[in-house]
């Protein structure tokens, strides 16, 4: 039961980190290797990735 909760929290960290430098897989792995709490702290510090839009270039 605890392992399932741990994995679900890691998946949530990955989902929330989808627009950052590491992406969803990176934050999932960070949370899996360390803890989901450390992953969330890194997520709070991480700046969002700048999206490049085609409309900005025109």
N, C-alpha and C positions, 0 to 999 in steps of 0.2 A: 504494500500500500504506500509506504513512504517513497519507494523507488519510483512508482508511477507518478506521485505528486512532484517529485524532483524533476522528472523528465517533462512533465506538463509545464512546469515553471520555466524550464530551459527552452521549450518550444515557444512560450509566450515572450521570453526575452528575445528570441530570434525574430519573432513576428514584429515586435515593437522596434527592433533595430534595423528594419528593412530599408530605411532611408538614410542610413549612416555610412560611415567609411567602411565598415566591415561587412555590411549587408546581413541578411537573415541567417545565412549559414555561419558566418563569422561569429555573430553574437550567440547563436546556439552553441557553437563549440566553446566559446569563452565561458558561457554559463555552465556547460557540461564539465569542462576541465576544472574550473574554479567552483564557484557556487552561483546560483541564480541571483543572490543578493549582490555579489561582486559584479555580475553582469549588468544588473540594474544600475549600480553606481557608475559604471563605465558608460552606460547608455545615457545617463543624465548629464555626464560631462561631455560626451561626444556631440560635436556639432552636426547638424543635418547636412546631408550631401546636397550640393547645389545642383538643381535640375537644369539641364540645357534644353531650352525650348527653341523650336524653329522660328517662332514669332519674334524672339529677342534679336535674331540675326538680321531681320529685315529692316 
